[in-house]
Structures are given as structure tokens and as C-alpha cells.
């Protein structure tokens, strides 16, 4: 089988498509012939050597794929061979074949394309988990979504529309604002030309927001915390500020780390605010939790309440171009890799 390998830490040029032996499913597993695989910012961070959970290089990464079950391991009867599935993978998803526990291969809804399928698990589970399980989103609350034009950002905007009266604020470059409005963002904010903290305060009459979804990190966690109104919740789920170029920048790394905020229980009590973190990669083994959330997302898709937006599709041979596309912030929605 062919797979995309990160051969070493470095720029996109370190990616290689290599042939290797076909994997065989073990007991309790199914093998999926991949038709599309998701590309996430975590994969970019792994290539840069900035993702602590990444496997030792050289390695094949990828947390999600969509395809067709083509073999069953011992003891497995479902999903049956030939079933179209969403596969939640803890690495290895960016390959022609991947083996996963049967419980992590979820039958795809009727009418969903493989590209849409590869765009759903990581982005929508992250947004759903952050909004509904961690932040407990309520009707008529105000939500600030950073990197709102990315895969998780668009998923969050769509999910916010499913709750009555929720008002959304999204940071993105000006060229993406029309797309954000189409996805239900009430207040797109150009972070390049505006101080988003000041703009959010202006739009809210100085009161701030109830929820901040922040994949940026560093000084932005401080700004987000300051924007919380009483009982507000800051949910951190990434550190994109570390990835300032195609290669690892040690000076930028040091600058961001020294700007990390320090939260204490007494401070949180006095401020009546909450800070929480989400790392879906550390939840991939929580099958009951993931099954509940994935079932809810599939139901929302079937009702037309959510729809993954695929920005671009790249063949495996152009994986380096796909990495550059995400890292240069050109995408609106999901970037997908196809064998």
C-alpha cells in the first residue's frame, strides 16, 4: 500500500509517498480501504516536531479517514465488508489501507461523500465536545471562535446555529468573511487589521462573551480570558501560534511559551470564570463517549443541520502542497488527501 510518510522534522519537503506491505486486521479490528483522509493542524505540528503525541519519526500520521471495509479481523462481524465507514484512527490514516478497532469504524450516512466523511470526525467531534460537553453551550449565549474559517471553526459555527439565539464572533482574514457569514457567523472580525479584543468589547457593549474557543495559544489565551463575562468559559484546543513558518522557529517558540498565562483556583473563583482544555487525540480510546458524540453528529448531518465544507482535495503525491495550503491560512474549511 502507499502512504504519506513524515521522514524527519522539517518543511513540507520532508513528506514522501512510500510503498509498504498491506496491514492485516487483528482481533477486534476491521481494515478500511481509504478513499479520503483528513489533514489537520496536528499533522502540520507533527511535521514541525511540535506535537508531543506524534509517533516517532519516520511515521504515517492522520487521525481520520473515510473508505470501505475490505477485511475483518478475528471475532468481528460488523461493520461488514463493503460498508462505507468513517474511521477514527490514532495515526496511520493517511494511507491506502488502515486497520482500526471495529467500534471506531462508523457507517457513513446515506448521501455523504468520502471527502465529506474525512472532514467530519476530528473537526466536528472537537467542536461538538468543546461546545456541548465542556462549555455546556446555552441558548442566547455569545461565542468567540478563533480560526473561524478552518475546519473546526466552521464546524463550531454550524453547531452554534443549532442552539436558539446564540450569537457568534469569528476571527479570520477579511477575504474569508463572506464565507463565514454563509456559515452563520454574526460578526466576522479581521484579526490582521483589527484588535479583535477591542472589537468584541465594542460589539458587546463592553460585556464580552460567554465562550471562547481558542486553538491559538500563548498571549491569545490571556486576551480570551479577559473577554469572558461572569460564568464565561475559555476552551483551549491547540497552540497554532507556535507554527509561524514552514520550519520550526525556536525564537518564536520561546516567545510564545513565556507569554503563557497562569491560572489558579483562587483566581478562577474570584473571577467566576472557567478554563478547560480539549485534546481529542487523548479521547480516541473513550469509545462510549465518542460513540455518543458521533451518533449526535451523524443525526445532525442527516437532518441537514451540519455539512462539512471541503476547501480543497489533494492527491497523496501533492501532500506537501496540502501542508503549505493549510499553513499559509488559505483554506476555508477542510483540506482532504486522496490516494
N, C-alpha and C positions, 0 to 999 in steps of 0.2 A: 504494500500500500504506500501511497505518497502522503507526506505530512510536512507541515511547516516547522522547521527547527530554528530555535534561537541558539546559535552556535556559541556565542560568547556575549559578554556585556558590550554594548556599543550602539551605534546608529542603526538605522533600518538596513544598512548593507550587510549586517551580520545574519540576516534571515536567509535560510536556504530551504528549498524543497528537496527532500530526500526520499528515496525508496527504502522500504523496510519490510520485514515479514508481517503477514496478516495476523492480528491478535486472535486468540481463541477465547470465547467466554468461559469463565469459571463458574462454579456452582453459584446459583442465585443471580447470575448476570445474563444480559442479552447483548448481542453485538448489533450495532447500528451502522448501516452504510450511509455515511454523511452526504447530504445534498447541499447543506449550507451550515456554516459555523459563524457564531458571533465573534466580533472583535471588540474588546473592552479596554478601557484605560488601564486596567490592571495588567493587561498584556503588554502595553507600552512600558509601564513601570517595571515589569519583569525584564524586558529587554534592556532597560537602563540600569538594571541592578538595584532598583529602589523598591522592590516589592518583597517584603520579608517572607511571604508564604510561597514564593515561586519555587519550583523544583530546582535542584542543582543543574546548572547548565553543562553541556548542551541538553535542551529539553524541548518538548512539544507542549505548548500551553493551550488555553481555551477552556472556558467554563460551561459552554453551551453549544448545542448543535441540534439540527433537525434532519431527519432522514427516515430510513425504512429499516425495520428489524429484519436481519437476514440470517441470524443464528441464535439459538437458545442454549444456555448453559444447563448443566445437570440440575434437575429439580424445578425448572422454570416451565410454566405453561402459558403465561401471559406477561406482556403483550405478545401475540402470536407473530410468527414470521409473516412478513408482508405488511405489518401495521405501520402506519406513518406516525412518528413519535417526536416529541420534544425530549431531548436528552440533556440532563443536568450532569455535567462532567466536572470532576476536580482535576483539571488539566487533561491534555490529550485530545481535546475537542477539535482542534484544527488539523484534522487528518481525514483520510478517506473512510477509515473504519475506527470505531471506538467501542469499547466494552464498558457497560455501566450496570450497577445493580438494577434489577427489573423494576423496583419501585421508583427509580429515578428516570424511567422512560415513560413519559405521559402521552397517551394517544392525542393526536392533534385534532382540533375541531374541524368539522367539515368546512371546506372552502378556504382554509388557511394555507397560504403558500409556504414552501420550505424557507424562503427568505424571511417571511414574517415570523415563522416558528423560531428561527435562530435569533430573532430580535426580541423575543419575549422573555425567556427565563431570567436572565441576570438583571436586565433593566427594570422590568415590571415587578419582579419579586423584591428588588431593592427598594423601589418607590413604594410599593404596597406595604412592605414590612415597616419602613420608616414612617409612613403617614398614619397607618391604621393600628399597628401593634405597638410601636414605640411612642409616637407622638399623639396617638388617640385623637385624630382629627375630628372636630365637631362642626356642626352647621354654623355658617356665618363667621368662621374664623378667617384670619388673614395669614397667607403663607408666602414666604420668600423662597424662591427656587433659584439656586445658582447653577451656572452652566445649563440654563433652561433649554437651550436648543440641542443639547446632547441627548443620548438615548434615555438615560434616567430622568433627565429634566422634562422631556416631552411626556414620558410615562407619568411623571408626577402631575403635570398639568392636566392630563386626561383624567387621572384618578381624582383630582380635586373637583373636576366637573361633576362627579357622581355624588357629591355631598352638597346639600342645599346651601346656597348663598355664600360659598367660600370665595374669597377674593384673592387673586394670585398676582405676585410680583415676580418677574423673571429677568435675570441679568443675561445679556447676550449682546454681541456687536450689532450695530444698527441695521446691517443688511439682513439680519435674521428676524427682525421684529415682525414683519408681515406673517412669516411662518408661525411665530409664537402666538399671534392673535388668532390665527386659524385653529390653533390647538387650545384656545380658551384662555390665554394669558390676558389678564385685565390690564396690567401695567408693565410692558416691556421696558427695560432700563439699559441704556448703552453704558456699560461699565468702562469703556475706553474714553468717553468724553464727559462722563458724569461721575460724581461721587455718589455711589449707589446708597450709601448710608444716609446722606443728606436728602437724596431724592425720596427714599422710603419714608423718612420722617415728614417731608413736605406732603406727600400723598396721604399720609395717615394722620395729619394734624398733630404730629409730634408724638403720637402714642406708640408707634412701632407695630410689630407683627406678633402673631401667636406662635408661629412655627417658622424656623429657618432650616432649610435643607442645604447642607454645605459640604461639597466634595473638594473644596479648595485648600483649606488648612491654613496654619500659620496666623498671620495678622487678620485674616478674614474671619477666623473663629472669634477673635476679640470683637470685631465690628458686629458680627451676627449676634453675639451675646448682648451687646449694648442695645441692639434693636428690639430685644424681647420685651414685650409688655408683661405685666404681672401674670404669673402662671404660664409664661412662654416657655417653649421647648426648642433647644438647638440640637439638631441631629447631624452628626458628622459621619460621613461615609467615604472619605477619600482624602488624598493630600496632593491634588493635581498641581499645586504651586511649586512642587519640587521639580516638575518636568518642564523646564524652561527652554529646552532645546533638544536637538536630536540625540545628544550625548549627555552623560551625567556631568553636572556642573557643581563642583564641590563648594564653591563660594556661595552659590545660590542655596545649596543645601544648608550651609551653616547659617546664612541669613534667615532662612525660614525657621530653622529649629530654635534660634534664640528668641523668636517672636511668638513662640507657643504660649498660649495663656495658661495660667494655673488656677484651677477651681478647687475650692474647699467646701466641705459640707456646711460649715458655718456661713460662708459667703453665699452659697446657694439658698440656704434657709432665709438669710436676711434679704436676699433679692427676690425670693419667691420665683425662682427660675429653675429650669432643669437642663442638663446637658447629657446627651446619650450618644452612643456610637453604634454603627451598623457595619458589619463585615459579613456579607452573605457567604463568602467562601468558608467561614468558620461554622456555618449553619448547614452545610451540604449534607451532614450526617444526621440532622434533625428531621427525619423523614416524615413524622406525623405533622410537625409544624409546616414544613414545606408543602406537603400534600394539601393541607387545609388552605394555604395561601394560593397555591397553583390552581386548585379547584375554583376558588373565588375568581381568579383572573380569567380562567377559561370561560366561566359563566359570563363575566363582563364582556369578553370578546364575542361570545355567541349572541349577546343582546345588542351588540354594536356600540357599547359604551366606551370601549378602548379599541385602538387599532395601531399596531406597531408601524412606525414610519421608517422605511428603509431609505437612507440617504444615498448610498452607493453600494454596489456589489463588485468585488474584485476577485479574479481567479487566484488560486494559490500562487501562481507564478508571479503575481504582482502584489504580493503581501507587503513588500517594502513600501510601495506606493500607498497602500491602505494605511499603514502606520503613519506615514507622513500626512495623509489626509486628516486623520484624527488629531495628530499632534499640532498641526497648524490651525486647528479650530475651524476647519472649513465645513465640517459636516453639520447638517441639521437632521438629527435622528441617528439611526443605527447604521454602522458600517458592517457589511457581511462579506465573508470569504466563501468561495465556492470551489470545490475540487475541479 
